[in-house]
Amino acid sequence: MNIIKPTLILDEAKCKANIVFMANKAKKHNVVLRPHFKTHQSLDIGRWFKDVGITKITVSSLDMAEYFAEEWNDITVAFPVNILEIETINRLAKKITLNVLVESVATAQYLMKHLNHSVNFLIKLNIGNGRTGLLPNHTETINAILEATKQSSKLHFIGFLGHAGQTYNCRSKAEIQKVHDEAKTTIVSVKNKYKIQYPKLIASYGDTPSCSVAENFEGLDELRPGNFVFYDVMQVQIGDCTHNDIAVAMACPIVSIHKDRNELVIYGGGIHFSKDRIEHQGKTIFGIIAQNDTNGWNDPIPNMYVKALSQEHGVVVVPPTLIDQYNIGDLIYVLPIHSCMTADLMKRYKTLDGNDITMMLNH
Amino acid sequence: MNIIKPTLILDEAKCKANIVFMANKAKKHNVVLRPHFKTHQSLDIGRWFKDVGITKITVSSLDMAEYFAEEWNDITVAFPVNILEIETINRLAKKITLNVLVESVATAQYLMKHLNHSVNFLIKLNIGNGRTGLLPNHTETINAILEATKQSSKLHFIGFLGHAGQTYNCRSKAEIQKVHDEAKTTIVSVKNKYKIQYPKLIASYGDTPSCSVAENFEGLDELRPGNFVFYDVMQVQIGDCTHNDIAVAMACPIVSIHKDRNELVIYGGGIHFSKDRIEHQGKTIFGIIAQNDTNGWNDPIPNMYVKALSQEHGVVVVPPTLIDQYNIGDLIYVLPIHSCMTADLMKRYKTLDGNDITMMLNH
């Protein structure tokens, strides 16, 4: 491979193993895996999911739904409906089974008035994340939405959807397990409350940490993890994967060496990685460095990390014993803190075999 | 204007006023303004600089140099040379006056061996930023680079370049002034040391905070600020502009309203703003909200800010007295923390008059 600038390298084998792991887990627990494609944003990678029997997907925007509607016909947009994009919604609803999230009577009414085609909706529940959704005790609003839409010929209630994003604050499998148990109980109890009235309703659940770690999905109907397709340094810190599961790394050229302070400067900055960061051993870090291997990368190098990112520069701290082995023009591999954001910025992947993997380009 | 999703709005009048301000300042102090175009990345906006007499520019990558080489013929790439991109360097050097940064003998030797056309170089000095560059007391390396390149027919020494990026840690005009005085003294003293040997050498200097605030540029030959074209919330916090100078804001649709916790959720997340943040009144914030105006935006709304960003969601804290005035589908204007990163993500602007302004698309 002729890499001359920051390039997002994809380890296809690791990525496919992550896909198989999650598909098998869903099968074992008899739940539908409706993977979130916001992480990879790629029709090419989407086909690897088809290979393991996946037929339904999740995305995070209507633009992304339009991109994937080329090859997928059952798509959930896991984002509160943006009513300003009603034309896109109608275009999609004509073509595929479109599932959207509703959490207010106002949105439901707008949709009923303006939809030209059938659309399914899930009520978004706030199951602890505190970002969007109705709290389980917002019974009045839930009932008002159901009442308002009951007679609609276009807008069909199919269930509740929750995202236990608070698992991102966990730092061990045990903590993830605890958050999962609470969040699952919450959504399942709301589902059960409405089950008699709506016998077919589903509970859609999922975030990468809990779907990776938990072994009890009773009462849930589908899982929507996304990040697991690549994992990243943040997930390692959360405790739901190992460095060895991370399927993407950025190859970056060394452009400057500062032996006096044991630092390298790489071509690879905020416009490549994004500015996501984690606190690690008392330091803020923006990536960790993996050993170069004959083909790609290997284990992380202890105490070697990206300490700062500006627009195009990354400043890398190097263990003093290793600084002499680096030369201007060498490539190093950086494991990203947050693979979703990094992939979104890079807009393409190169596999270890040198193949190009395309992505959605516009959002 | 029919805005239906996150859209980066450009106030052309404010932007042009920022350009005129800096051009006049450079003229007044008899230094060349070589503005950094990494912030706007736009040939369209570049032409507004031509209108005030600018003929030389700075960029942060060779890709960006190729984009701007369509209309500009004297470009400095203010980033340590990435020797792996030698073909791009030769392609550019054939077409325009290309100035690059060298800070090691290894890079100088590589260039001398592989250049097909003349290229100017500046030695990058570390004048306090601690990211790249040689310290002023690294005389041995400076002399070695000059010695190695003395007889070169292709690689020509033209001066020293420094970036006092440590001004980004300042929080007042007085602090910026102090950092500027020290950094300027450093680069000018190195320049003076080599002036007898290289009578035409220049000192190239500049970051938005010091160029905005300082009034003493004696001994400097050119200024390279970039961010000032738009400014942003970070620059307001540093102390070198006011909210009224910020020339870009993101128009974002409201998709969810949480009256129980006085929060809105907007369509507008990390893939639109980037994850740059500042500490503000003891809180981490990712943007501040400006009042809607008949045409665009007006002053910031006190105590209204983006408290969290995920991939597509922004969570906005709203003063309790204002929460009732917002409806699903309304647009709000968010002033970005870091306009360079936001513009890079959005890849286009819309002016208040509804005109589209194009940008470089690939890097």
Interface residues (C-beta under 8 A of the other chain):
Chain A: I3 I4 K5 K38 S60 S61 D63 F79 P80 V81 N82 I83 L84 E85 E103 S104 A106 T107 Y110 G130 R131 T132 L135 G165 P253 V255 S256 I257 H258 D260 R261 V265 Y267 G270 I271 S274 K275 D276 R277 A308 S310 Q311 E312 H313 V315 N327 I328 G329 C340 M341 D344 L345 K347 N362 H363
Chain B: I3 I4 K5 K38 S60 S61 D63 F79 P80 V81 N82 I83 L84 E85 E103 S104 A106 T107 Y110 G130 R131 T132 L135 G165 P253 V255 S256 I257 H258 D260 R261 V265 Y267 G270 I271 S274 K275 D276 R277 A308 S310 Q311 E312 H313 V315 N327 I328 G329 C340 M341 D344 L345 K347 N362 H363
